[in-house]
Amino acid sequence: MPEKLARFLDGRTDGRSPDLTVLQLRPGDRLLLCSDGLSSYVPPGLIRSALNSADSPPHVADALIAAAIDHGGHDNVTVMVIDIADQALDGRR
């Protein structure tokens, strides 16, 4: 098994630090946060196709988890799909 570099956001004080990226999000953007249980087993094109579908975020997440299992995933599979809306649900911007 090849070595992997884990990234984390857990507040550790042992000198390690996470990679951080600032994104300018716009309405209509879709984000994927996932574990290597998805990214190590499902080809990028299949992930991209699922994310580009018009399906709801929970449906896309479920489909990606199923794809990881179908592609031989034996690790924990964690998937979060987030759609950026026009405004906050309570009406604030």
Helices and strands as residue ranges (DSSP letters): E 30-34, H 36-39, H 44-51, H 57-70, E 79-83
